[in-house]
């Protein structure tokens, strides 16, 4: 499970992504990868530019952290699987406050394994 705490400085964020990259590279290609967690990113409702990793069924507007997650998925031939299924907005939102509704929790796995979800 990945955890991406908010409020990290750029150096800590860079180390997080480097560590995650190393972990994924260490997994043999014939083994399953399931990465789930709070990435504090919004991949947005549009799959534009990321059609092969984003299924087009999301919530909100993409932000910088969402781009980082999508770039990570693209680089390792992974897919954000919870973007592949249509859901009501109430089931997409993973954090809600008085000022915002967001979706920041994602499940990422190898493209060939998305049938498991």
N, C-alpha and C positions, 0 to 999 in steps of 0.2 A: 504494500500500500504506500503510495507516495503522499507526502504531506508538504505543502508549499505554504509555509506561514506568511501571512501578510506582514508588511513593514520591513522586509529584508532590504538591505542595500544591494546595489547592483553586483558587487563582488560575491555576496552570498548567493544571489540568484544564479550567477554564472557557475558557481561551484555546484549548486543543486543540479543544474542541467548537465554539467560535465559528469557528475557522479551517476546520474540516471543513464546517460549515454554509455558509460563504461559498463554499467550493470546489464543493459540490453545487449551490448556487444559480447558480453561473456556468456550469454545463453546460446547454446547450439541452435542452429536454424531448424532442426527437427523437433525442438521442444516448444511447448506452449509458453506464451507470455501473457499474463493478465496484470495490467497496471491499473489500479483504481485509486482515486484519491481526489482531494480538494486541491486544485491547481490555481485557485484564485484568478482564473482566466475565463473570459467569455468568448466562445468560439463563434457566437452569433447565429442567427437564423439562416443566413445565406452560406452556401458551400462555395461561392465564387472563389476561384483560384485554388481550391482544395477539394475538388470533386472526388478524387480518389481516396481521401481520408475522412471526409465530412459528408454524412449522408443527407444533409439538407433539412433535417428535422430537429431544429434547435430553438433557442429562445434568445431574444435580445440582439445586441449589437456587439460585434467582435472588438476586443481590445488587444493591447500589446501582449499581455500574458496569454490570451487565446491564440494569437499568431504564433507565439513560442511553442505552445502545445501542438498546434497543427503542423508547424515546421518540424518538430521532433517526430511526430507520427509519420510525416512524409519521408523524412530521412531514413527511417528504419522500416519502411513498408508496413506501417501499422495503420490501424483505423480507429477512430473515436466511435465505438459501436453504439453508444447511446444517442448518436446523431442519426442512426439508420432507421429509427422506428418512429412513426407519427404518434404523438401523445397529446393529451389536453395540456394546456398551459399549467394547470394546477399540479400536474405530474412532472413537469419539466423543471419547475422552480425548486432549487435545493437550499436557498437561503432567502429569507423574507424578513424585512424590517419595516418600520414606519415610512421610510423614504425609498426603499428599493426592493425589487424582486430580481433575483439573479439565479443563474445556473452555473455553478463552479465545480461540481463534482462530476468526474468523468471516468469511464472505463475504456481503456485502450488495449488492443491486442493485435496480433498478426492478422493481416487481411484474410488469409485462408482459414482462420479460426473463428470468424465472426458468426458463423452458423451455430456456435455454442450458446449464443445469447438469444 
